[in-house]
């Protein structure tokens, strides 16, 4: 015969009596309250999404404003760089125009001096082949007697054209027509 101690016997009795109640509790899972309500009502999920959006709305707005501010600062820096570059180009252009004007005035003075010392026939031949503005500029800077001698030696049509241009230049209203 097998001897069983009283401690072992009480342990066995506890296992036998406790086992059915433990099995009954584990067979039925307890539902979570949020999961059950989400399944029963689809509005709860939408409400949770709306609540999430409300909760992060201020932070998202602040992030968007911060990003937009950064974009504006970046664009402002680019615009400043372009303005500085354009101002440098403008200064270069103005210096170039000023240099050109000085050079043209100097050259024009030399040309007028040269033409005034030429014989009227040679000067007329030279001015007949130049463009109207150049010829008119030279003739306007010459003394009236020298200019009239040169015009006298030119082809009459070209002389009339230059004379008309000079009258229009000196009298922009056109009142000095012949």
Buried (B, 14 or more C-beta within 10 A) or exposed (E): EEEEEEEEEEEEEEEEEEEEEEEEEEEEEEEEEEEEEBEEEEEEEEEEEEEEEEEEEEEEEEEEEEEEEEEEEEEEEEEEEEEEEEEEEEEEEEEEEEEEEEEEEEEBEEBBEEBBEBEBEEBBBBBBEEEBEEBBBBBBBBEEEBBBBBBEBBEEEBBEBBBBBBBBEEEEEEEEEE
